Amino acid sequence: MKNPWFTLCLCLASANLLPAAGTESLDSLLQQVRAGHSEAATERSEREARFLNARDGQETLLQDARDELIAAKERGDALKASYVDNERRLAELDVQLKEEMGEMGEVFGTVRQVARETAGLLESSPVSAQLPGRADTMQAIASQASLPNTQQLKSLWETMLEETIRAGSVERFKTPVIDPQGNESSAEVVRIGLFGLISDGKFYKYNSEFQKVVALPAQPKAYLRKTVEDFEATRSGFGVVALDPTAAAGGSLLELEAIRPSMTERLQGGGIVGYVIIGIGVIALLIGLERFIVLSLTARQVRQQINSPGEPGDNCIGRIIQTYHAYDSGEDRTETLEHKMDEAILKEIPRLERFLPLLKILAAIAPLLGLLGTVTGMIATFQAITLFGTGDPKLMAGGISQALVTTMLGLIVAIPILLLHNMLAGMSNRLTGQIEEQSVGLIAEYSAKKNSKVQA
């Protein structure tokens, strides 16, 4: 607010500065000062009034806020008391519900458990390809919080009975099928109980994730697919078809059979060492076959020669007899005849034991080559582990396959060769014994003749 004395002095100073002809009288100036003072007083009064009004309004707002706070506290206390009362009432009702339910609670729990287990079975059952949507009904019964009604209990019982009946039936029906390339088409499918789905000479399975019938990634061997074709052609009576007995429990024996390696694939797993072992086995087999034929023919010739000793033939004992007759014509010493006979026997033995040492060597080499393949296969396995770690077993399968296949081939080849060598060696020893026996007999005959001449 302006000072009136300051305003008066300012006006007087202004009056002194003005020219004398244009100045106003002092009364006029006094009136102006009084008018300014009156305006200032009025303005001051208005400001004071506005301030007082504003202060009164703030007090009103503060009182309203206090009233609202008190009302909110009262409402909160009332709600808290209501909450406590509701909790107590809820506990009383829960106890009352359990008392009134009694044994029905156990029945309810059993129904929920059975419905849950049934839903799990239906989701993977091949029957669901023919009758879809049954698992959803069972899941609804298993997940509801209220007691099942009569209709739901009847539905559960009918579903379980229907699944049991269809588990022992063979039915044909049309349904969408998905091939290994992901293409979907409609086809006639034969369901054989819970153990398999077949169509158009191929094996199928029910995929619970897609709720579709899908073909196996790889079909089993041809002789198993042939049973499918024959069974599909059967319209009445009985038929024979290959099935997976574990299919009802989610088994995959047919899929494992499809990826089972053939004999050729197993042999290829042995690598170069495996082929070398097989080559050794073939060579040993040919040698053994040749020796068996030769020794068998020689044994028959020997038996014939023993039955007719007077006619020496072209066989081992016949040549011994010829040596004896050649010596008997002119020689006269028994020791010399013995040496001649031993020489003849030594000439016959190599013919009888021909290739037998080689068979023995091959029988010893085969398992050693198998051990070599085992070592090289394990080296390849450790190299794969070093490069790629143990995260993917397929990267180590090649080395492990080589290690096991070569060991197997080495034993498979060595054992028959060893048995064959022992058999042929026995045949050779028997023939050698017969030769020596006949030689000793001839020497004894010659000695008897010589003694009789001396006595004469």
C-alpha positions as CSV (number, residue, x, y, z in Angstrom):
1,M,0.0,0.0,0.0
2,K,1.4,3.5,-1.0
3,N,2.5,6.0,1.7
4,P,0.2,9.1,1.5
5,W,3.0,11.5,2.7
6,F,5.3,10.2,-0.1
7,T,2.5,10.8,-2.6
8,L,2.0,14.3,-1.3
9,C,5.7,15.2,-1.5
10,L,5.8,13.7,-5.0
11,C,2.9,15.9,-6.0
12,L,4.5,19.0,-4.5
13,A,7.7,18.3,-6.3
14,S,5.9,17.9,-9.5
15,A,4.0,21.2,-8.9
16,N,7.3,23.0,-8.4
17,L,8.6,21.7,-11.6
18,L,5.6,22.8,-13.6
19,P,5.5,26.3,-15.1
20,A,3.5,28.8,-13.0
21,A,0.9,29.4,-15.7
22,G,-0.1,25.6,-15.8
23,T,-0.1,24.7,-12.1
24,E,-3.3,23.8,-10.2
25,S,-4.3,25.1,-6.8
26,L,-3.2,23.4,-3.6
27,D,-6.9,22.5,-2.9
28,S,-7.1,20.6,-6.1
29,L,-3.8,18.8,-5.3
30,L,-5.1,18.0,-1.8
31,Q,-8.2,16.6,-3.2
32,Q,-6.2,14.3,-5.5
33,V,-4.1,13.1,-2.6
34,R,-7.2,12.4,-0.6
35,A,-8.8,10.6,-3.5
36,G,-5.6,8.4,-3.9
37,H,-5.6,7.7,-0.2
38,S,-9.3,6.6,-0.4
39,E,-8.6,4.3,-3.4
40,A,-5.7,2.7,-1.6
41,A,-7.8,2.2,1.6
42,T,-10.5,0.6,-0.5
43,E,-8.1,-1.7,-2.3
44,R,-6.6,-2.7,1.1
45,S,-10.0,-3.4,2.5
46,E,-10.9,-5.6,-0.5
47,R,-7.7,-7.5,-0.2
48,E,-8.2,-8.1,3.4
49,A,-11.8,-9.3,2.7
50,R,-10.6,-11.7,0.0
51,F,-7.9,-13.1,2.4
52,L,-10.5,-13.6,5.2
53,N,-12.9,-15.3,2.8
54,A,-10.1,-17.6,1.5
55,R,-9.0,-18.5,5.1
56,D,-12.6,-19.3,6.0
57,G,-12.8,-21.6,2.8
58,Q,-9.6,-23.5,3.7
59,E,-10.9,-24.1,7.2
60,T,-14.1,-25.5,5.7
61,L,-12.1,-27.8,3.4
62,L,-10.0,-29.0,6.3
63,Q,-13.0,-29.7,8.3
64,D,-14.6,-31.6,5.4
65,A,-11.4,-33.7,5.0
66,R,-11.4,-34.5,8.7
67,D,-15.1,-35.5,8.5
68,E,-14.3,-37.8,5.5
69,L,-11.3,-39.4,7.3
70,I,-13.5,-40.2,10.3
71,A,-16.2,-41.6,8.0
72,A,-13.6,-43.7,6.1
73,K,-12.2,-45.1,9.4
74,E,-15.7,-46.0,10.6
75,R,-16.4,-47.7,7.2
76,G,-13.0,-49.6,7.4
77,D,-13.8,-50.8,10.9
78,A,-17.2,-52.0,9.7
79,L,-15.7,-53.8,6.7
80,K,-13.0,-55.4,8.9
81,A,-15.7,-56.6,11.2
82,S,-17.7,-57.9,8.3
83,Y,-14.6,-59.7,6.9
84,V,-14.0,-61.4,10.2
85,D,-17.6,-62.4,10.5
86,N,-17.6,-63.7,6.9
87,E,-14.4,-65.8,7.5
88,R,-16.0,-67.3,10.6
89,R,-19.2,-68.0,8.7
90,L,-17.3,-69.6,5.9
91,A,-15.4,-71.9,8.2
92,E,-18.7,-72.9,9.8
93,L,-20.2,-73.6,6.4
94,D,-17.1,-75.6,5.3
95,V,-17.4,-77.8,8.4
96,Q,-21.1,-78.2,7.8
97,L,-20.4,-79.1,4.1
98,K,-17.9,-81.8,5.1
99,E,-20.3,-83.2,7.7
100,E,-23.2,-83.3,5.2
101,M,-21.1,-84.7,2.4
102,G,-19.7,-87.5,4.5
103,E,-18.7,-90.5,2.3
104,M,-19.7,-88.5,-0.8
105,G,-16.4,-86.6,-0.5
106,E,-14.4,-89.8,-0.9
107,V,-16.6,-90.8,-3.8
108,F,-16.1,-87.4,-5.4
109,G,-12.3,-87.8,-5.0
110,T,-12.4,-91.2,-6.5
111,V,-14.5,-90.1,-9.5
112,R,-12.1,-87.2,-10.2
113,Q,-9.1,-89.5,-10.1
114,V,-10.7,-92.1,-12.3
115,A,-11.8,-89.4,-14.8
116,R,-8.3,-87.9,-14.9
117,E,-6.7,-91.3,-15.5
118,T,-9.3,-92.2,-18.1
119,A,-8.7,-88.9,-19.9
120,G,-4.9,-89.7,-20.1
121,L,-5.7,-93.1,-21.6
122,L,-8.1,-91.7,-24.1
123,E,-5.7,-89.0,-25.3
124,S,-3.3,-91.7,-26.5
125,S,-5.8,-94.4,-27.5
126,P,-6.1,-95.2,-31.2
127,V,-9.9,-95.4,-30.6
128,S,-9.8,-91.6,-30.2
129,A,-9.0,-91.3,-34.0
130,Q,-12.4,-92.9,-34.6
131,L,-14.3,-91.2,-31.7
132,P,-12.7,-87.8,-31.0
133,G,-13.6,-85.5,-28.1
134,R,-14.0,-88.1,-25.4
135,A,-10.9,-87.0,-23.4
136,D,-12.3,-83.4,-23.1
137,T,-15.4,-84.7,-21.4
138,M,-13.3,-86.7,-18.9
139,Q,-11.1,-83.6,-18.3
140,A,-14.2,-81.5,-17.5
141,I,-15.3,-84.1,-14.9
142,A,-11.8,-84.2,-13.4
143,S,-11.4,-80.5,-13.1
144,Q,-14.7,-79.4,-11.8
145,A,-15.0,-78.3,-8.1
146,S,-18.6,-79.5,-7.6
147,L,-19.9,-82.9,-7.1
148,P,-20.6,-84.8,-10.4
149,N,-24.2,-85.3,-11.3
150,T,-25.8,-88.5,-12.4
151,Q,-25.3,-87.8,-16.1
152,Q,-21.6,-87.2,-15.7
153,L,-21.2,-90.4,-13.7
154,K,-23.1,-92.3,-16.4
155,S,-20.9,-90.7,-19.1
156,L,-17.8,-91.8,-17.2
157,W,-19.0,-95.4,-16.9
158,E,-20.2,-95.6,-20.5
159,T,-16.9,-94.2,-21.8
160,M,-14.8,-96.7,-19.8
161,L,-17.1,-99.6,-21.0
162,E,-16.9,-98.4,-24.6
163,E,-13.1,-98.2,-24.5
164,T,-12.9,-101.8,-23.1
165,I,-15.2,-103.1,-25.8
166,R,-13.5,-101.4,-28.7
167,A,-10.1,-102.5,-27.4
168,G,-11.0,-106.1,-28.5
169,S,-12.5,-105.1,-31.9
170,V,-11.2,-104.7,-35.4
171,E,-12.9,-101.9,-37.3
172,R,-12.6,-99.9,-40.5
173,F,-13.3,-96.2,-40.7
174,K,-12.4,-93.2,-42.7
175,T,-10.3,-90.4,-41.2
176,P,-7.7,-87.8,-42.2
177,V,-4.2,-89.2,-42.2
178,I,-0.8,-87.4,-42.4
179,D,2.1,-88.9,-44.4
180,P,5.8,-88.4,-43.3
181,Q,6.0,-85.3,-45.6
182,G,3.2,-83.6,-43.7
183,N,0.6,-83.9,-46.4
184,E,-3.0,-84.6,-45.1
185,S,-5.5,-86.8,-47.0
186,S,-8.5,-88.9,-46.2
187,A,-8.1,-92.7,-46.2
188,E,-9.7,-95.9,-44.9
189,V,-7.9,-97.0,-41.8
190,V,-8.2,-100.4,-40.0
191,R,-7.9,-100.2,-36.3
192,I,-6.8,-103.4,-34.6
193,G,-7.9,-103.0,-31.0
194,L,-5.5,-100.7,-29.2
195,F,-2.4,-102.2,-30.8
196,G,-2.2,-100.4,-34.2
197,L,-3.6,-98.6,-37.2
198,I,-2.9,-99.8,-40.7
199,S,-3.9,-98.5,-44.1
200,D,-2.8,-99.1,-47.7
201,G,-0.1,-101.6,-46.7
202,K,1.5,-99.3,-44.2
203,F,1.7,-98.9,-40.4
204,Y,0.2,-95.8,-38.8
205,K,-0.2,-94.4,-35.2
206,Y,-2.4,-92.0,-33.4
207,N,-0.7,-88.7,-32.5
208,S,-2.3,-87.3,-29.4
209,E,-0.7,-83.9,-29.9
210,F,-2.2,-83.3,-33.3
211,Q,-5.1,-85.6,-32.7
212,K,-4.5,-87.1,-36.1
213,V,-3.5,-90.5,-37.6
214,V,0.1,-90.2,-38.8
215,A,2.3,-92.6,-40.7
216,L,5.4,-94.0,-39.1
217,P,8.5,-92.0,-40.1
218,A,10.0,-95.2,-41.5
219,Q,8.1,-98.3,-42.4
220,P,9.4,-101.7,-41.1
221,K,10.9,-104.4,-43.3
222,A,9.0,-105.7,-46.3
223,Y,8.0,-109.0,-44.7
224,L,6.1,-107.1,-42.0
225,R,4.4,-104.8,-44.5
226,K,3.3,-107.9,-46.4
227,T,1.3,-109.0,-43.4
228,V,-0.5,-105.7,-43.5
229,E,-1.5,-106.2,-47.1
230,D,-2.8,-109.7,-46.4
231,F,-4.7,-108.6,-43.4
232,E,-6.4,-105.7,-45.3
233,A,-7.5,-108.0,-48.0
234,T,-9.2,-110.2,-45.4
235,R,-12.9,-109.4,-45.1
236,S,-14.0,-112.2,-42.8
237,G,-12.5,-114.9,-40.6
238,F,-9.0,-114.6,-39.2
239,G,-5.9,-112.9,-40.4
240,V,-2.2,-112.6,-39.4
241,V,-0.7,-109.2,-39.0
242,A,2.4,-107.8,-37.2
243,L,1.5,-105.6,-34.2
244,D,3.3,-103.7,-31.5
245,P,2.2,-105.3,-28.2
246,T,3.3,-102.2,-26.3
247,A,1.4,-99.8,-28.5
248,A,-1.5,-99.4,-26.0
249,A,1.1,-98.0,-23.5
250,G,2.8,-95.7,-26.0
251,G,5.4,-98.2,-27.2
252,S,7.4,-97.8,-30.4
253,L,8.7,-101.3,-31.3
254,L,7.6,-101.0,-34.9
255,E,9.5,-97.7,-35.2
256,L,12.6,-99.3,-33.7
257,E,12.2,-102.3,-36.1
258,A,12.1,-99.9,-39.0
259,I,15.4,-98.2,-38.1
260,R,17.1,-101.5,-37.1
261,P,20.1,-101.8,-39.4
262,S,20.3,-104.7,-41.8
263,M,23.2,-107.2,-42.0
264,T,24.8,-105.2,-44.8
265,E,24.6,-102.0,-42.8
266,R,26.1,-103.7,-39.8
267,L,29.0,-105.0,-41.9
268,Q,29.6,-101.5,-43.3
269,G,29.9,-100.3,-39.8
270,G,33.1,-102.3,-39.4
271,G,34.9,-100.2,-42.0
272,I,38.1,-101.4,-43.8
273,V,39.1,-103.7,-40.9
274,G,35.8,-105.4,-41.0
275,Y,36.1,-106.1,-44.8
276,V,39.6,-107.5,-44.2
277,I,38.3,-109.9,-41.5
278,I,35.5,-111.0,-43.8
279,G,38.1,-111.6,-46.6
280,I,40.1,-113.7,-44.2
281,G,37.0,-115.7,-43.3
282,V,36.2,-116.4,-47.0
283,I,39.8,-117.5,-47.7
284,A,39.8,-119.8,-44.7
285,L,36.4,-121.2,-45.7
286,L,37.7,-122.0,-49.2
287,I,40.9,-123.6,-47.8
288,G,38.9,-125.6,-45.3
289,L,36.5,-126.8,-48.0
290,E,39.3,-127.9,-50.3
291,R,41.1,-129.7,-47.5
292,F,37.9,-131.4,-46.4
293,I,37.2,-132.7,-49.9
294,V,40.8,-133.9,-50.4
295,L,41.1,-135.6,-47.0
296,S,37.7,-137.2,-47.4
297,L,38.7,-138.7,-50.8
298,T,42.0,-139.8,-49.4
299,A,40.4,-141.5,-46.5
300,R,38.0,-143.4,-48.8
301,Q,41.0,-144.4,-51.0
302,V,42.9,-145.6,-48.0
303,R,40.0,-147.8,-46.8
304,Q,39.7,-149.3,-50.3
305,Q,43.5,-149.9,-50.4
306,I,43.5,-151.6,-47.0
307,N,40.7,-153.9,-48.1
308,S,42.7,-154.9,-51.2
309,P,46.4,-154.6,-50.3
310,G,47.6,-156.8,-53.2
311,E,46.7,-154.1,-55.8
312,P,48.5,-150.8,-54.7
313,G,46.8,-147.8,-56.2
314,D,47.6,-144.0,-56.5
315,N,47.0,-143.1,-52.9
316,C,49.2,-142.6,-49.8
317,I,49.2,-146.2,-48.6
318,G,49.4,-147.5,-52.2
319,R,52.6,-145.6,-52.7
320,I,53.9,-147.0,-49.4
321,I,53.2,-150.5,-50.6
322,Q,54.9,-149.7,-53.9
323,T,58.0,-148.5,-52.0
324,Y,57.9,-151.8,-50.1
325,H,57.7,-153.9,-53.2
326,A,60.4,-151.9,-54.9
327,Y,62.8,-152.5,-52.0
328,D,61.8,-156.2,-51.6
329,S,63.0,-157.0,-55.1
330,G,66.7,-156.7,-54.3
331,E,67.6,-155.3,-50.9
332,D,68.3,-157.4,-47.9
333,R,68.6,-155.2,-44.8
334,T,65.7,-154.3,-42.5
335,E,67.2,-151.0,-41.4
336,T,67.4,-149.8,-45.0
337,L,63.7,-150.7,-45.5
338,E,62.8,-148.7,-42.5
339,H,64.6,-145.7,-43.8
340,K,62.9,-146.1,-47.2
341,M,59.5,-146.4,-45.5
342,D,60.2,-143.3,-43.3
343,E,61.2,-141.4,-46.4
344,A,58.0,-142.4,-48.2
345,I,55.9,-141.4,-45.1
346,L,57.6,-138.0,-44.9
347,K,56.7,-137.4,-48.5
348,E,53.0,-138.2,-47.8
349,I,52.6,-136.1,-44.6
350,P,53.0,-132.7,-46.3
351,R,50.3,-133.6,-48.8
352,L,48.0,-134.5,-45.9
353,E,48.8,-131.4,-43.8
354,R,48.8,-128.9,-46.7
355,F,47.3,-125.5,-45.7
356,L,46.6,-126.6,-42.1
357,P,49.2,-124.3,-40.6
358,L,47.8,-121.4,-42.7
359,L,44.3,-122.1,-41.3
360,K,45.8,-122.0,-37.8
361,I,47.4,-118.6,-38.5
362,L,44.2,-117.2,-40.0
363,A,42.3,-118.3,-36.8
364,A,44.8,-116.3,-34.8
365,I,44.9,-113.2,-37.0
366,A,41.1,-112.8,-37.1
367,P,40.6,-111.8,-33.4
368,L,43.7,-109.6,-33.5
369,L,42.2,-107.7,-36.5
370,G,39.0,-107.4,-34.4
371,L,41.0,-105.9,-31.6
372,L,42.6,-103.5,-34.1
373,G,39.2,-102.4,-35.3
374,T,38.2,-101.9,-31.6
375,V,41.1,-99.7,-31.0
376,T,40.7,-97.6,-34.2
377,G,36.9,-97.3,-33.4
378,M,37.6,-96.0,-29.9
379,I,40.1,-93.5,-31.3
380,A,37.5,-92.2,-33.7
381,T,35.0,-92.0,-30.8
382,F,37.4,-90.0,-28.6
383,Q,38.2,-87.7,-31.5
384,A,34.4,-87.0,-31.9
385,I,34.1,-86.3,-28.2
386,T,37.1,-83.9,-28.4
387,L,35.6,-82.0,-31.3
388,F,31.9,-82.0,-30.5
389,G,31.6,-83.1,-26.8
390,T,29.1,-85.6,-25.5
391,G,25.9,-83.7,-26.3
392,D,25.0,-85.7,-29.4
393,P,25.5,-89.5,-29.1
394,K,25.0,-89.8,-32.9
395,L,28.4,-88.2,-33.5
396,M,30.0,-91.0,-31.5
397,A,28.0,-93.9,-33.0
398,G,30.3,-94.4,-35.9
399,G,33.4,-95.1,-33.8
400,I,31.5,-97.2,-31.3
401,S,29.9,-99.2,-34.1
402,Q,33.3,-99.9,-35.7
403,A,34.7,-101.0,-32.4
404,L,31.9,-103.5,-31.6
405,V,31.4,-104.8,-35.2
406,T,35.0,-105.6,-35.8
407,T,35.3,-107.4,-32.5
408,M,32.2,-109.4,-33.4
409,L,33.5,-110.2,-36.9
410,G,36.9,-111.3,-35.5
411,L,35.2,-113.7,-33.1
412,I,32.7,-115.0,-35.7
413,V,35.5,-115.7,-38.2
414,A,38.1,-117.0,-35.7
415,I,35.9,-119.6,-33.9
416,P,34.7,-121.5,-37.0
417,I,38.2,-121.4,-38.5
418,L,39.7,-122.9,-35.3
419,L,37.0,-125.6,-35.2
420,L,37.6,-126.3,-38.9
421,H,41.4,-126.5,-38.3
422,N,41.0,-129.0,-35.4
423,M,38.6,-131.2,-37.5
424,L,40.9,-131.2,-40.5
425,A,44.0,-131.8,-38.3
426,G,42.2,-134.8,-36.8
427,M,41.5,-136.2,-40.2
428,S,45.1,-135.7,-41.2
429,N,46.4,-137.3,-38.1
430,R,44.2,-140.4,-38.6
431,L,45.5,-140.8,-42.1
432,T,49.0,-140.4,-40.9
433,G,48.4,-143.0,-38.2
434,Q,47.1,-145.4,-40.8
435,I,50.1,-144.8,-43.0
436,E,52.5,-145.5,-40.2
437,E,50.5,-148.5,-39.1
438,Q,50.7,-150.0,-42.6
439,S,54.4,-149.1,-42.9
440,V,55.1,-150.9,-39.6
441,G,53.1,-153.9,-40.8
442,L,55.1,-154.1,-44.0
443,I,58.4,-153.9,-42.2
444,A,57.3,-156.6,-39.8
445,E,56.2,-158.8,-42.7
446,Y,59.6,-158.2,-44.4
447,S,61.4,-159.0,-41.2
448,A,59.4,-162.3,-40.8
449,K,60.3,-163.3,-44.4
450,K,63.9,-162.6,-43.8
451,N,64.0,-164.6,-40.6
452,S,62.4,-167.6,-42.3
453,K,65.0,-167.5,-45.0
454,V,67.8,-167.4,-42.5
455,Q,66.4,-170.5,-40.6
456,A,66.0,-172.3,-43.9
